[in-house]
Amino acid sequence: MAEITDDYMRQMIAKTKHYSVVILRHGPNWGKPESEKTIWEHGTRNFELRRDGLLPIVCPVADGSEVSGVGIFNASIDGVKRIMDADQGVKEGVFVYEVHDCRSYPCDCLP
């Protein structure tokens, strides 16, 4: 493994860019019979956001916790709030979310 030097660290940190991380949680209407259709619509919308480059990383979570998913948006916090507030699952109370500013490296991806 190559050594990571202080100079390399400084060079890489200078290349970071702001992204927004969303943590999606179960809302008060999670698990109701009618929520299945809404969750499907939410998933379809995620594929559209992914296709459009706004949601390059989307990770559904199905571990039995209250967390429904995590996503990294290529958009500002205000932009992400507009996107999420228009999400059918959020509007119907199937999901609630929190959004955080973060930094990462452009072109990072999952292996």
C-alpha positions, 0 to 999 in steps of 0.5 A: 500500500502506498504511503499517504503523505501530508502533501497528498492529503492537502492536495486531495482535500483541496479537490473536495466539493460540497454534497448533501447527505440525506438520512431517510427514516420511517415516518408515522405512516410507515408500514400502513397497507397503502404505503407500499404504492408510495414507496414504489413511487419514491423508488421510481423517483430515486431512479429519475434523480439518479439518472439526472445526476442529482442522487448519484449514491442511493442506499436503501436500508433494510436492517430492521432499524428506523432508517429507510435509506441514505443518499448523497445528493449532488445539490445544495441543502436548500435544493435537497430540501425542495426535492425531498419535500416534494417526495410523495413518501415524505408528503404522505408521512411514510418517510421523514428525513434529515439533511446534512452538508458534507464534502467528498471527492468528485467522481468517487463511487462505490466499487 
